[in-house]
Amino acid sequence: MDASQFREAAHAAVEDVISYFNNLSSYPPSSQVQPGYLRPQLPISAPTHPEHHSSILTDIKAKIIPGLTHWQSPRFMAFFPSTVTYPSILGELFSAAFNAPAFNWICSPASTELEKIVLDWMARMLGLDDVFLSTGEGGGVIQGSASEAVLTAMVAARERFVRGKLEAAGFLPEAEDETEAKKLAREDKAAEIRGKLVALGSAQAHSSTQKGANILGVRFRKVAATRASGFVITGVALRTRIEELKAQGLEPFFVTATLGTTNTCAVDDFEGIVITKRMFPDLWVHVDAAYAGSALVCPEYRALAKSQHLHEFESVNMNMHKWMLVNFDASCMWVRHRHLLTAAFSITPAYLSNTATQSDLATDYRDWGIPLGRRFRALKIWFVLRSYGVEAIQGLIREHVRLGEVFAGLVRSERGQQAGLEIISGPAFALTVFRCLAHEPAAQIANGIEPTSIAGAEMNNLTNGHAETHPSDHKPNDDKLNDEHKSNNPQPNGHPLTPHKPKPPTTNNESKSNALTRTVYELINHRADFYLTSTVVDGIYCIRVVSASERAEEKWVRACFERIVEAVGDVRAGRAGI
């Protein structure tokens, strides 16, 4: 492909991308294909001769798009958002054109220096303390994902802990004339210390903490996160767990605290964790704010997110590729002391040695994490921040939080209560978690019995024996989705980030409610008007709804609620093919 052909192909591709975005709401939000659908449609081997770009673009439409789940669709309200915007795409275009591996500053100085600058911009936007800025002892780095950030922090925590213990035992610093026996003794002592290490996280923490512990070959233990605490790690629970482990001769060295848990967007007890951390100064606290960290761009949400305590912790990460308009991958990680990363990861063979590195004036991001080569990811962040500006990003976050409150208001409304919907947690950071009660809710309301709420909690295995959903003839109707029930307009109740206050669980048959909720959830996704995800919180099967893509609108939130109510009615009446 020469320059002229590239121009023609690129123009056509851009038009196809624009058309895709313009028609997103017309696609079922989740892919309707079956596993293995693509292989029969493609040749058994790569083509021997070149093909015209138009045939490739044709196959994108005919063979690739049908197999996509459309995360940018306003009808996608599952998981957490994964946004992309036109400025972000432009940044990726230039990054692909420059194709700089950027493992050393000298490989492409602009790549390293822009990354330092935009990470400092982001730290200031989120209200992070100056200890996380590159102008001091800290700094930021772009990782591939929050999981990579957790693993990176855990490696640095392990090396810091082991070095500290070796120094206390007299094995460090190394002497120039030390004997081989002393070196072997130090290695044996380090192995002994590593064998006792324990990484900690609550049952609400992302699975990446446990995976990181598996990769490092250290133990993983959970910290209690009870219903009474709102299913967050408290400082007392953390201290209790550490003391139990130390009594067993083990060494807790790392804990993941969470700002916005996956199940319910809960925020751990940072204030209490700070107190516990001061009692155990060797403990590395990493804060995973992958999704909800974006809300810190709005100053009014920082107190609720407890971000005033973040400067007490060693590292923090948030994913711009979730809620802040930058496409995957763009996980921002900040550390208070960057030398702890470089001490853990720095290896400089002769072929990587250069004057800039040896001068200590340049940053080599290869020493800040696992990969050697790194993409020029700062470009797309730079494009987005300059194209939108802070105020527009704040406005988008606030609107999504408002949409979360609108949905929760619908669930709490008379229509929602008549359908038997019950909020489990939220709205918190635009996420609402609810379930469907198996008893007759209208009778409860008539008798003046208040519907209850319970806080989100630990993911458990669902009990066996749920009802099975069978195919339905229901088809999406976009015009109806756009227009229906606009008059149903409940007023927001409370602060949009404040979770519903936990109440005691209801006394109805929990297994029947679990089965009903699961059947309703599966029916909604089968009908493909909307795509939702489910979870199990404290043994209760529930449905999660979060509408936070750039194309999210209130009309879609209201339409989703109507589809949920419709599905509940169909299941109760036996009209869902069950």
N, C-alpha and C positions, 0 to 999 in steps of 0.2 A: 504494500500500500504506500503510494507516494503522497506528497503533500496535497495535491489536488484531490486525490481519492479520499484522503483523510478528511479534508474540508467537506466534501460531499457527504461522507458517512457520518461525520460528527453533526452536521446540520440535521440530517435525518434522525439521528439518535436523540438529539435535543427535542425535536418535535414529538417524537414518540414518548419521551419522558414527560413532557408537558401534558400530552394527551392522557397518559396514564394517571397523573395526579388529578387532572380535571375530571376524570371519570371514576375515581376511586370509590365513591359511594355506590356505584352501580355494580361493583363486584361483591360476591359473598365475602365477608371479611376473613373467613378461614378457608383454606384450600379444601376442595371437595374430591380430590383425587385419592387413590389408594396406593399403598406402598408398592414401589416397583413400577409405577405408571410410565416413567420416562424411558426406561431402557428399550422397550419395543419400538419406540418412536425415533430412535437414533441409530445410526450405523454401528456395526460391531467394532469398527476401527476408525481411526482418524482419516480424513480425506487425503488422498495422494496429491491432488491438484488444488490450487486456490479456488475459493468460492467467492462470489460477489457479496459485498456487505449487505445488499438488500435481501439476500436469501437468509442471512443470519438474523437480521431484524425481523423478518417474517416468522422465523422459528421462535424468536423471543415472544411474540404475540401468541402464536399457536401452541407452543409446547412448554414454555417457561412460565408465563404469567398464570396459566391455569393451575400450576403447582405451587403458587405462592400463597402464603398467608399475608394479608395486606395490613401491615402494622401501622400504616399511615392513614388508614380508613377511619372516618369518624364513627363507624360502626364497630371498630375494634376497641373493646374495653376490657381486655384480658391482661394478665400478667402486670407489668408496668410498661409505660410507653417506650418506644424506641424511635426517636424522631429523626427526620432528615429534612433539610431545607435547601432551597436553590443556592444560597451562598455557600453552604457546606459542600454541595456537589462541585461548585466551582473551585473551592479549595482543594478538593480531592483530585480534580482534573490537573491542576498545576503540580500537585504532589506526585501524581503518576508520571507527568512529563519530566519533572526534574529527577525522579527516581534515585534519590540520594540515600544510601544505607545509613549514613550519619552516626556511626558508632563512635567516632572521634570528632572533636571540634574541627579538626583540619579537613575532615571528609566533606563537610559543607558547613562552614561557620554560621551561615544564616539560619540553618535548621536548628542548631543548638541555641543560638542567641534568641531567636524568636520564641522558642519553647520556654526559655527562662522568663521572657517578658510577659507572654500571655498567661503563664501560670501565676506570676505576680499580679497581673490584672485580675485574674479570677479570684485569688486570695482576698484582694481588697474588695471586690464585688460581693463576696460572700461574708465579709466582715470578720475574716480570720485575723488572728493576732499577728503582729509583725514578726513573731518568732518563726513563722512559716515562710517568710519572704527570703528570696535569694540574696538580698542585700545584707542579710545577717548570717547567722550560722545555719539557717534552715534552707528551705527551697522546695520547689515543686518539680514534678516529672510526670510525663504522660505515659501511663501504662495501658496495656491492651484491654483490661477488664478489672472489675473490683476483685475478682478471684486472684488475678495476678498481683494486685496491690497487696492483698492479704498475705499471699505467699512471700512476696518481697519483704514485707514488714516482719514476717515470722522468721525468715532467714537472718535478718539483721538483729532481731531480738535474741535469737539463739546465740549468735556469735558474740554479742555484747555480754550476755549472761555467762557464757563459758569463759571469756577473757577475764571477766570480773572475778570469777571463782579461782581461776589459775593465778591471778595476781595475789589474791588473798592467801593462797596456799604457797606462794613463793616461787612459782614456776615461770612467772613473767615479771619484768621484761627479760628477754633472752640476752644472755651474755655472749660476747664475741668468742670467748675461749671455752664455752661450756662443752662438756663431754658428750659423747654419743649416748651414754647411759642417762644423762639428764634429759636429753631430747626425747628418748624413748619413754622415760618416766612422765614427761609432760604430755606426750601423746596418750599414754595409758590413762592419765588423770582426766584429760579432756574427754576420752571415750566413756569413762565412768560417769562424768557429769552429764554428758549427752543422754546416757541411758536412763537418767532419772527425770528428764524434762517432761513437762506437761503443758499443753496448750489448752486454753479454756474458752468456752463460749456458751451462751444460753441455748435452750432449745429453739429460741426464736432467731438465733443468729443464722446467717446464710451458711449453707453446707460447705462453702469454700474454706471455712476454718478447719473443719474436720478433714477435708481433702488435703489442705496444706500440711496438717499434722501427719497424715499418711505419707505424703511425699517426703517429708523431712525425717520420717522414722521416729517420731516422738508420740507420746500418748496424747489422747484428746479426752477431756472430761467436760461434762455439762455443768453449768451453774443453775441452781434452782431459779425458776421464773414462774411464780405461782399466780393463781387468779387474784389473790389478795393484793399482789403488787402490781396488778394490771399487766401481768406477763412480761415484765421487764427485769433485767438484772438490777438488783439493789446493791448498794455498797455493803450492807450487812451480809447478804447472801454470798457475795464474792469473797468477803473476808472469811466467812465460815468455811467455804469450800477450800480456800487456800490453806487454812489451818488444818483441815482434815487431811489434805494431801501431804502437807509437811510432816504431820504426825506419822504418816506412812513411809517417810523417808524420801518422798518425791519432791520435785522442784518446779512449781508453777512459774513460768517465765513469760507468758504471753496470754492476753485475753482480747477478744474482739468484742467491743461494745458497739451498739447499733443505734444510728439515728434514722429511724424508719424501717422497722422490721418487714420482712417479706409478707408475712401473713396479714398483719393489721396496721403497719406503719407506726408501731409503738416506738418510743424513745427511751432508752435505758436511763437509769438513775445516775447521770453523770456526776452530780454533786456528791452523792454517796460513794461513787467509784473513786473520785478524787481523794476522799478521806482515806479509803482503803489503800489506794496507791501509795500514799505518803507513809503508810505503815510497812509497805513492801516495795522499797524503791527500785529493786531489781526487776519489777514487773513492767513489761512493755504493754501499754494500752493502745490498741489501734481502733479507730472509729470508722466503721463502715457506714457511710452516708450515701450509698450508691444512687438511690432514687431521690429520697427526700432532701438530700443536701442542696439540691437546686433551689429549694424554697428559701434558703438563707440569703438569696439575692434580694429578698424583700425584708427590710429591717424589722417590720412589725411581726415577723414570724420567728425571729431569732430567739426570743425568750422562751417561747413554747418549744422550740427545738433544743433549748438548753445549750446553745452554742457558746455562751459566755465561759463555759468550762473547757472548751476544746484545746486552749493553749496549754493545759496541764498534761495533755497526752502526747505521746511520741509521734503519732502519725494519723492522718485523716485522708480518706479518699471519697470522691463523688464522681458519678458518671455523667458527663455532659451528653453522652449519647442516649440517655434515657429521657430527660425532661428539659434539656436546654438546647435543642435545635441543631445539634451537631450529630452527624451520622456516626455509626459504629466504625472504628473503635476510638474512644476518647475518654479514658478514665484518668481523672486528675488526682494525683497523690501528692501530699505535702508531708514533710518531716521537719521536726524541730532542729535536728542535728544531722546535716547531710553526711558528715564524716562517718556516721554509723553505717550508712549504706555503702559508702566507698570502702570502708574497712572490711565489710563482709563480701563485697563483690569484685573488688579491684584485682585483676590479674593482667600484667602487662608483658607479654612476650616481646621479643625483639622486633617482630614485624609490625607491632602496633606502637612502638616507641616513636615519639616525634618531639620536636622542640617545644611546641605549644603545651603538650601534656607535661613535659618535664619542667616547664616554667611555673606550673601551678596557677597560671593566669586564666586557663581555659577549663571549661566543664566538659568532661567526657561522659555522656549519659550511659554509655555501656557499663559504667561502674555503679549505676543507680538501680540495677535490676538484673533480670535473668538473661534477656536476649543480648546478643552482640549488635547485630544490625537493627536499625530502627527506621520506621517510615517518617516522613516529614508531616506528622499529624498536626503540628501547631498551625499550619497554613489554614486548615478548615476552621479551626477555632478563631483565628485572626479574622477570617472572612466573616464569620457569623457575628462576632462581637462588633466589628466595624459596620456591618450592614444593618444590624438591628439597633445597637446601642442598649445601654443598661435599662432605660425606661421602658422600652418596648418589651424586653425580656421580663421585667417585673410585671408588666401588664398582663402578659400571657400566663405567668404563674398564678397571679391573682384571679384571673378568669377561670382557670382550671380548678382552683380551690373553691370558687363560687359554684361551679358546676357540680362538684362533689357535694356541696351543701344542698343544692337543688335536688339531687337524687335522694339524699338522705331524707330531705323534707317530704318527698313523694312516698318513701317507705313509711314514714311516720304519719302520713295523712290518713284520713278516714278510709279512703280507697285502698291504701296499702294495708291498713289494719284489717279491713274486711277480707282481704286476700290472705291474711294470716302471715304477712311478712314481719320479721322481727330483726332489728339491727343487733348484730353481734358486736361490732366495733366501728367507730368512725362517726362522721367523716373525719379522716385524718390525712392531710396532704393529698386531698382529692379522692382518697380511697374510702369506699364504704363496703363493709362486710355484713351480710345478712343471711337469714335462713327462712324457710317456710315451715310453719307450724302445722302439725298433722291434725290437731283438734279443730273444732268448728270455731273460728275466730269471731264470727258475728255474734254468737251467743255470749262470748266473753264481753264484747263491747256493750251488748244490751244489758248485761248484768253489772256493768261498771267496773269490770276487772281490767286493770291497766296492763297493756302489753309490756313485757320485760325486755331488758337488754343485758347481755353479758359481754365482758371484755374479751378481746382476742387472746389466743394462747398457743400452746405448743402443738406442733403437727404430730398427730397420732395416726396409726393405721385405722382405716375405716372398718367397722364391724361387717362381717359377711352377711350375705343374704339381701342385698339391695334389689329393688325392682329393676327390671330391664326395659329399656326404651326401644320401641320398634319404629320402623320408618313411618313417616306421615306424608300426606299429600300436600301439606301446607307449603306455600311458596312465598318468597319475599315480595313485598309490594312497596316500592320506594315512595310512590306518591302518598300512600297512606301513612308511611312512616314520617314523612315530612310534615303532614298537616294535622294528625290526629291529636285530640285532647289538649289543645293549646290553652284551654281555660283552666286546667288543673294547675294551680300556681301556689303551692304551699310557701309560707314565709320561712326564711332561714331561722334556725334556732341555735343561738349561742355562737361562739367564735368558730370560724370555718376550719380551724385546725384542731379544735378541742374534741377529743373522742367522747362518745356518749358515756356517761358515768356508769360503771358496772353495777348490775343488780344481781340478786340471786337467780339461779337458773329456774326455768319453769318446771312444773311437775308433770307436764304431759309426757307421753311415751316418746322418749328421745330417739329410739331406734326407728319409729315410724316417721318422725320428723326428719331424721337423717335420710331415710329412703325417699320421702317425698321431695326433699330439697335436691337430692341427687338426680331424681327422675326429671324434675323441672329443669335443672341445669343441663342435663343431656338433651332434653327436648329443645331447649332454646338453641343450643349449638347445632343440633341436627337440622333445625329449620333454617339456620344460616342467615337470619336477619341481623344478628349480632354475634360477636364472639366474646365469651366470658370465660373466666377460669374459676375453679373451686379450690377449697382448702378444707382442712379439718382442724378446728380450734378447740382444744380442751375436750376432744371426743365428739365435737359437734360438727357435722358436715354443713358447710356454708358456701355462699357464692360471693365472689369479689367483683366489684365494679369500679373501674377507674377510667375516666375519660380525660386524657391529657395529651392528645396529639395536637399538632398545630391546627388541624382542621376540625377539632372538637367544637360542637355547637350545642346549645341548650335543646334545640329541637330533637337532636339525636338522643340526648339523655332522657327526655320525656318519652320518646318513642320506645326506647329500651325498657323503661319502666312499664309501659303498656304491654309490651310483648311478654314481660315477666308475669304480669297479672293475668294475661290471657293464657299463658302456659300453665299457671297454677290452676286456673279454672278448668282447663282441658284435662289436666291430670286428675283432679278431684272428681270430674264428671265421667272419667273413663273414655275421653275422646282423643287420647294420644296414642292409641294402638297398643295399650299396655294390657 
